Amino acid sequence: MFEYFYKRPYTLYAIIVGFFIMGVVALITLPKNLFPDANPPQVIVITSVPGATAQVAANTVSKPIEQEISRLGMVTDVSSVNVANFSIVKAEFGYKKGLNAAAVDVANALSIAKGKLPANVNPAIYTAGDFTLPVDVMSLSPKNDNISNAEIRKIADSFIKPYLLSNQNIGNVEVFGGFQSAVNVEVDPFKAKRYNINFETITKAIQALDKDIPIGFVKGENSFYTITFYGEKNEVEKIKNITVLPNVRLKDVADVKWGYKKRTSGYIGNGKQAIALAVQRAPGGSVLDVSKAARAEMKKLEAKYPNINFEIADTQRNLIELANSNMLDALRDAIFFTLIVVMFFLGNFRAIIAAGLSIPMVFFATMAVIWLTGGELNIVIYTAIILALGMLTDDAVVVLENVERHLNELKEDLETSIIKGTKEVIAPIFAGTISTIAIIFPLMFIGGFPEKIFKPLIFTLNYCTDNFLLYIYHFYSSVIKSYV
C-alpha cells in the first residue's frame, strides 16, 4: 500500500480532500447530543381509572397488566405506580430487544389483558429512553385577562401539539400543567334526594351521550358531588337538558358548567403558573436540531396566538452546545500543545508542519466516516478522537525521525530515505496499534450499559488508529518530500 500511494501522490491528495470536505459537512450536520443513548428499552402503560382509589387501580388494572407483560420474552423488570384515578405500569427489556419490538409485544400483552380490566378502561402505551428527556420545555401563560390557563391547556392539546408534531425534526410533544378542560357537574345532594335520584342514575344519564366517556367524581363540602368528564364548551347547554328521570332534567339537580378537572398536579414556569410543552427528540435524533426547529416554530406560534406568552423554561441545548464547544476547544489545545512538544523535543520545523496539517485531516476524515455510518457526535466520540490523535501523532513522529535518520546519518537520497525509513518502523508501530486494539476491542461486546458507553468510544478510537495509520505515514512522506 505504501508503494502504491507513494507513486500516486495525486490519488492520495484526492482522497484526503474528499474526506476533508465530507468531514466539514459532517461536523455541521451530524446529530449532536451530550451522551450516547444508553438506557435499555422501556415501555410504560398509563391507564386512567376514573373514581378509583390507588388500591382499586392496583388490584383491577395494574395487576392483570403486570401478569401479562411479565410473560413476554427478554423482560428484565416490571413495576407499577398506582395513585387515585391512575395506574402506571413500567416494563424494562434487555438491550437486545428493540424499542419498537418491545412496544409491539406490550401492545399484544394488553390485548390479552383487556378482558380482565374494568369496562371503559383504555390503557395508553408510551415508549421511554434517553430520548424522552425534554429537549426544550416551553412555558405557556396568559399574556392578559382575555385567556386563562385552562383555555391555554385546551389550545395546547388540540392545536399547538399537533402543529409541532407536524415538524419532522420533532419526535414528540407532551403537554402538562394541571388545567385539563372538562365539564363539571356539581350535584346538589338535597335536590337529588327530593327527586329520589342517586349518583349512579346521573352517571348513566351522562354516559348515554357516549358510553366510552371516562367519568370521575370528587366529593366536596356539604356532601356535594362533582362529576367531571371530557367534553366541549358548546355542549354545556345540551348536557344541562339531559333527562335524568321523566320530567327531571340534569339542571334541576346539578349545576353544569365549563371548567377543568380537579388539579392533582401543576406547573410553574419562570415563576408563574403555566402550561408546559415538553419537546422531545426521536430515538437517535439530535438535541440541537430539535431545539432549533422547536424555537423556530415557537416564533410562528407567538404571532398566531398573541394572548399567550411563550417562554423557554428549561433546555438541554445550552449544556450540549457548551459540551461540544469545550471538546472542540480541547481538540484545538491538543493540536497546539502537540506542536509545542514536537518543536521542543525535536526542534524540527518539518515535523511541526506535518503534525499541524495531519491532525486536522485525521479529525475531519473521522467525522466523515461517522457521518457515512450514521453516527452522532457526543462527549464520548470527541474523547475517542482526541485520544486517537495523540496516539497517531506519537507514531507519526517516530516515522518522521527514522526518515530523517536515513537522510542525515546514513546519507541516503531522499526517495530511498522515505521508503526505507517508513518501512522499517511500520511493522512494529502497526503491531503496537493492533495490540492496543486487541486489548480494548472486547469491551465493545461486554453487554449492558457499559457496552453502550464503551462501544462508540472504542469504535472511533480503533478506526482512527487503524484505518488512518498508513494514511498519516504517506502524508508525512509527502510533506518531507516537499520541504527537504
Buried (B, 14 or more C-beta within 10 A) or exposed (E): EBEEBBEEBEEBEEBBEEBBEBBEBBBEEBBBBBBBBBBBBBBBBBBBBBBBEBEBBBBBBBBBBBBBBEEBEBBEEBEBBBBBBBBBBBBBBBBEBEBEBBBEBBEEBBEBBBEEBBEBBEBEBBBBBBBBBBBBBBBBBBBEEEBEBBBBBBBBBEEBBEBBEEBEBBBBBBBBBBBBBBBBBBBBBEBBEEEEBEEEBBBEBBBEEEEEBBBBBBEEEEEBBBBBBEBEEEEBEEBBEBEBEEEBBBBBBBBBEBBBBBEEEEBEBEEEBBBBBBBBBEBBBBBBBBBBBBBEBBEEBBEEBEEBBBBBBBBBBEEBBEBBEEBBEBBEEBBEEBBEBBBEEBEBEBBBBBBBBBBBBBBBBBBBBBBEEEBBBBBBBBBBBBBBBBBBBEBBBBBBBBBBBBBEEEEBEBEEBBBBBBBBBBEEBBEBBBEBBEEEBEBBEEEEEEBBBBBBBBBBBBBBBBEBBBBBBBBBBBBBBEEE
